[in-house]
Amino acid sequence: MMYEYWLAAIPKLSDKKKMLLRKKIGTGKDIFYIEETKLMTHEFLNRDDVNTIMQAQKSRNLEEDFQELRRKNIRFLPHFSEEFPKKLLEIPSPPYALYVKGNLPPEDRKAIAIVGARKCTPYGEKYALEYGEKLAQCGISIISGLARGIDGIGQRGALMGKGKTFSVLGCGVDICYPKENRGLYADILEQGGGVLSEFLPGTPPVPQNFPRRNRIISGLSDVVLVMEAREKSGSLITADMALEQGKDIYALPGPVNSSLSQGCNQLIRQGAGILITPEILLEELGICGFPDTVKIDKNKKVLETTENMVYSRLDLYPRNVSSLIEETALSANEVVEVLVSLELKGYVREVSKNYYIKLK
Amino acid sequence: MSFSTVLSASIQGLKVEFVHVEADVSNGLPAFHMVGYLSSEVKEAAERVRTAIRNSGLDYPARKTVINLSPATMRKRGAAFDLPIAVSILISLGELPQESTEGMLLIGELGLDGSVQKVPGILPIVLEARSAGIRSCIVPKDNAAEGALAEGMSVVGVKNLEEVFCYLAGQLHLEAQPYPERGGGSKKEELPDYSDIQGQESVKRAVEVAVAGGHNLLLVGPPGSGKSMAAKRIPGILPPLTMEESMEITKIYSIMGLVENEAPLIRQRPFRSVHHTATRAALIGGGLMPVPGEISLAHGGVLFLDELPEFQKSVLEVLRQPLEEHRIRISRSHGSYIFPANFMLVSAMNPCPCGCYPDIERCTCTPGQIQHYLGKISQPFLDRIDICAEAPKVKYESLKNRKKQESSAEIRERVCRAREIQNRRYVGTTITSNALLEVKELDTYCRLGRQESKLMEQAYSALRLTARTYHKILKVSRTIADLEGSEKIEEKHIKEAIGYRTMDKKYWGR
């Protein structure tokens, strides 16, 4: 296995060529000891590739590097190994190998990806959290990219639903990017989920890695949910790849004037499924049975008149206190007072200073 | 008579130290020696004094002159010793009798033509002289009105050395400067008014509460939303200064040489707007011989920091201690200096580098950029800000519909009433406003009823408040109750105060 790792770790040699090498020559060990003249006979290798391999053969601390992986609790899974996810072998250009911390998504369970914009609105946040939680409760693995915004929130939701969630990274699995998701990274592993990547441990998060990792996110999932996306965004790349791989795509509809919902609405126009509630989604996927379905009677709110005046003007897009003052014709201190009492009752939340959204 | 001594004084930090200027003129090779731990501007007095004496129509014979400024261990700076040196030489030369300067303090800079120039620090020196039992002071004419603020002291303003000579010789009578009426009828400056601001009710209200209780304020909002406009109108609603406060502030300004002779007494609370390129020393004071900085010049008034995140982080952090202790201690190897710094901090900032957040439609910043921008302000610094308000983008309608807005005078009236209530409540203590309440005093002055306690308890857990935020909310609700003239802090006061709390760092930008 040490030699396989050596082969996988050769930089500047594409996955495709590595796979061909293995097919034509044999195991990693054979390739490690092969002579230059023999390599030259293979047409798919050009002069540079041969040089790269010869250079790599001179590597001294092969054993040490391999032990290092063990020490970091990182599993090395080449594409021909038993544990390598079968789903990934079916996609166009599968990764040559995966590096895994923790577990891989169980093959016998459905896996759903939740993806979306990094900079999202409270609207997207709310539903990413809700879908993450409810789907995880039904035993579905939630796949995402640990990114800021929708990705991380969806995974956080899955953890709240006591489920398993798996992060596919655009850097080495030993690096937590973005750093502020360190807590999430640790919790995912603790709750039996996993973090995986096709990049060597220690690879920094460079921009060109991310579109590549997106194909793995969709590849590992059966269904891809897009919560919020701009018209040109990474989430839509994931959706395109999912289409290519023949996966189902669902999008969360949003207001037509919100640029963050334009990507989603566009997907729906092109025929993606519409996310209405997690229950409907589960029904469509043929999974049923919520552990507990709690229904909140939305009409049973006991609010005072002034509270109602303010509350009825709020929605999931942040509203500013000053605009509320103008609309309600209440005084500044009254509006602030009412908002705080609504916040204490759990009806609204202050998302940024003096900007409020409706919660229930 | 060859030996003489004349009393003068110098400023060390904010303290006044008396200096005895001694002169001895004796036979020997013509020379001029000055001793007494002098900085170079004091040493240069030699040339000024000799020339000034000659140019004043007096004779200066070629003899050996020794000048000593005692106490000799104290570092002396500034040009204010010129006049006392000249007078002591004249006494030594026998031109004036020693008794002529008895019980008198002299201070002033000399020009080569013998004219007496203005110097900084007159007011504190004259006040200190008064308490030391000195009867009269001779000061530059341009500082006379300032000196006369010390009632009961005979302050004589002089134009040139000749005048001083004649006065001391008894050949000329000079009237002591009269006490300036109401501080010299301080110029009524045209202050900008809150009625200029259309809409922005929430910001105006937050400013009113902050001023009423002396709370530190942070205004957040996109560019052009009127944050600076709102801040610059604060002087118009600040409560008037008491005589005591006026004198204290004037003393600091006098040391910095910022007092105007026409209206020496500072009757308006200072409003110091500091640019974000300010250094640490400029802000808190400093130098080898420390001089007060902006925070001391804002003593009793407002320190305004616009574009808060643009300040160097280390500059903001040095503000933490003075914000807590309301004074600043600057330590040097030769001693430490304490400057008062009881100011209200008003700061303004954009919510993100482009200024549009949380309007995601228009904001072009990445989450990382926003975090980085907000991260420039540390949590301990935010903890010292009691009230945070958001100034939203100005709507077109409010630009068009020019409704009659409340004037600063009306707001000021309410602020003054609230301050009076506080003054009455804190009589006999060192507290001057609600913002200065210490944690242990909150139990006494911010007592809550049962219902109100329950509300606070609920808020504490529901909003995940910290202990510090909890105390800040109590203080601010005290002020809101005072604004309403209510002795009891009611639920609505607490709720409004909660609405003004500063967001905890971790919720910023999310």
Interface residues (C-beta under 8 A of the other chain):
Chain A: R118 K119 C120 T121 R148 G149 P178 E180 S258 S259 L260 P318 N320 V321 S322 S323 I325 E326 S331 A332 N333 V335 V336 E337 V338 L339 V340 S341 E343 L344 G346 E350 V351 S352 K353 N354 Y355
Chain B: G199 Q200 E201 S202 V203 K204 R205 A206 V220 P351 Y357 P358 I360 E361 C363 T366 P367 G368 Q371 C388 A389 E390 P392 K395 S398 L455 Q458 A459 A462 L463 I480 K492 K495 E496 I498 G499 Y500 T502 M503 W508 G509 R510
